[in-house]
Amino acid sequence: MVHWTAEEKATIASIWAKVDLENDGHDALGRLLIVYPWTQRYFSTFGNLSTAAAVAGNAKVHAHGKKVLGAIDNAIHHLDNVKQTLAALSKQHAS
């Protein structure tokens, strides 16, 4: 189990405050799908991901990127219990 100091928690929160949950998740997931196209097989229900423009305009990519950063945001706000906070997400991705 990780134990964060007050200074570490403040630093993490300060850096995280700069993240735009609405757009940064979409950008990161979009880059993943474009740069590493073989990862698209994990997102077969997302529809057309055949071009960079298709990925950039895909609503499901946008929604999933936001969802992932939302889970990380939740963990950042619960640093004293990150493992339990992310347990459901971990279980979902392991199956």
Secondary structure as GFF3:
##gff-version 3
##sequence-region A 1 95
A	DSSP	alpha_helix	6	16	.	.	.	ID=ss1
A	DSSP	alpha_helix	21	35	.	.	.	ID=ss2
A	DSSP	three_ten_helix	37	46	.	.	.	ID=ss3
A	DSSP	alpha_helix	52	56	.	.	.	ID=ss4
A	DSSP	alpha_helix	59	76	.	.	.	ID=ss5
A	DSSP	three_ten_helix	79	81	.	.	.	ID=ss6
A	DSSP	alpha_helix	82	94	.	.	.	ID=ss7
###
